[in-house]
Amino acid sequence: MWNPRPTSPGRSRRSSNSAWRCPRRGTACRTGRRAFARVLACLVTAPSGARTAAELARRLRVSPASVSKAVGYLEGLDVLTRKYEPGRRRAHHVIDDDVWLRAWLTSAQKNAVWAETAQEGADLFGPSTPAGARLQAMHTFFVGIHRDMTGPSTTVPLEDAITVLAALLHAARPLTTSELAAALGWPKARVTAAVQAAEHQPEVCGPLALQRTPSGAHLVTAQHGRLTPARRTALAQSPGHCPSGSPNDRP
């Protein structure tokens, strides 16, 4: 007959304790979420939308420490704020009229941070590497989530537009989209978005402007109206003047 290996009392006790700790951790987590929800519900249903920590503890019949933990968690989500009475240190925890919009924007901002971090990683590893491709896919995902929550964002394309202008200024010659993408280590779609941002919102380019040459390349010039025709003529006739690009690439 098969006899199982005897288990020492110490080992049995440790196993029993481990098995007991797992459900306890899950129960503690669920209990914490319930505490957060109860504090939130208590504030939402308050006539003024505000209560002190002592009032919350008394009404919910929980410890001040539990209230403090729940309040800290909800403050981290921008769901509630603290307001102090003039001349008194006692704080009122308040849910104001803009709470849900503020919480929504906080969540959207976190997605934007994830997208920015992923893009930095993709640029670091390069789009041709497996890690770079995964990070680029992560960037695309979180940009989509952020756009769905806040609407189309122009911050990243505008910053990219300035980078494209700097690249063209440094190259001192017209460059195609493919050449810019290769030099900057970007996908062509990102360069195209940056070029469109510079063309549609020229005010972000300062004194510079982005133009297309007849061959389809991109060229940096002075913004229209910044220099008078007489100044342009004088600069063109100055010693050492070298026109940008070949004659066929001039806008």
Secondary structure in CASP SS format (residue, H / E / C, confidence):
PFRMAT SS
TARGET T0000
AUTHOR 0000-0000-0000
METHOD secondary structure of the structure
MODEL  1
M C 1.00
W C 1.00
N C 1.00
P C 1.00
R C 1.00
P C 1.00
T C 1.00
S C 1.00
P H 1.00
G H 1.00
R H 1.00
S H 1.00
R H 1.00
R H 1.00
S H 1.00
S H 1.00
N H 1.00
S H 1.00
A H 1.00
W H 1.00
R H 1.00
C H 1.00
P H 1.00
R H 1.00
R H 1.00
G H 1.00
T H 1.00
A H 1.00
C H 1.00
R H 1.00
T H 1.00
G H 1.00
R H 1.00
R H 1.00
A H 1.00
F H 1.00
A H 1.00
R H 1.00
V H 1.00
L H 1.00
A H 1.00
C H 1.00
L H 1.00
V H 1.00
T C 1.00
A C 1.00
P C 1.00
S C 1.00
G C 1.00
A E 1.00
R E 1.00
T E 1.00
A H 1.00
A H 1.00
E H 1.00
L H 1.00
A H 1.00
R H 1.00
R H 1.00
L H 1.00
R C 1.00
V C 1.00
S C 1.00
P H 1.00
A H 1.00
S H 1.00
V H 1.00
S H 1.00
K H 1.00
A H 1.00
V H 1.00
G H 1.00
Y H 1.00
L H 1.00
E H 1.00
G H 1.00
L C 1.00
D C 1.00
V C 1.00
L C 1.00
T E 1.00
R E 1.00
K E 1.00
Y E 1.00
E C 1.00
P C 1.00
G C 1.00
R C 1.00
R C 1.00
R C 1.00
A E 1.00
H E 1.00
H E 1.00
V E 1.00
I C 1.00
D C 1.00
D C 1.00
D C 1.00
V H 1.00
W H 1.00
L H 1.00
R H 1.00
A H 1.00
W H 1.00
L H 1.00
T H 1.00
S H 1.00
A H 1.00
Q H 1.00
K H 1.00
N H 1.00
A H 1.00
V H 1.00
W H 1.00
A H 1.00
E H 1.00
T H 1.00
A H 1.00
Q H 1.00
E H 1.00
G H 1.00
A H 1.00
D H 1.00
L H 1.00
F H 1.00
G C 1.00
P C 1.00
S C 1.00
T C 1.00
P H 1.00
A H 1.00
G H 1.00
A H 1.00
R H 1.00
L H 1.00
Q H 1.00
A H 1.00
M H 1.00
H H 1.00
T H 1.00
F H 1.00
F H 1.00
V H 1.00
G H 1.00
I H 1.00
H H 1.00
R H 1.00
D H 1.00
M H 1.00
T H 1.00
G C 1.00
P C 1.00
S C 1.00
T C 1.00
T H 1.00
V H 1.00
P H 1.00
L H 1.00
E H 1.00
D H 1.00
A H 1.00
I H 1.00
T H 1.00
V H 1.00
L H 1.00
A H 1.00
A H 1.00
L H 1.00
L H 1.00
H H 1.00
A H 1.00
A C 1.00
R C 1.00
P C 1.00
L E 1.00
T C 1.00
T H 1.00
S H 1.00
E H 1.00
L H 1.00
A H 1.00
A H 1.00
A H 1.00
L H 1.00
G C 1.00
W C 1.00
P C 1.00
K H 1.00
A H 1.00
R H 1.00
V H 1.00
T H 1.00
A H 1.00
A H 1.00
V H 1.00
Q H 1.00
A H 1.00
A H 1.00
E H 1.00
H H 1.00
Q C 1.00
P H 1.00
E H 1.00
V H 1.00
C H 1.00
G C 1.00
P C 1.00
L E 1.00
A E 1.00
L E 1.00
Q E 1.00
R E 1.00
T C 1.00
P C 1.00
S C 1.00
G C 1.00
A C 1.00
H E 1.00
L E 1.00
V E 1.00
T E 1.00
A E 1.00
Q C 1.00
H C 1.00
G C 1.00
R C 1.00
L C 1.00
T C 1.00
P H 1.00
A H 1.00
R H 1.00
R H 1.00
T H 1.00
A H 1.00
L H 1.00
A H 1.00
Q C 1.00
S C 1.00
P C 1.00
G C 1.00
H C 1.00
C C 1.00
P C 1.00
S C 1.00
G C 1.00
S C 1.00
P H 1.00
N H 1.00
D H 1.00
R C 1.00
P C 1.00
END
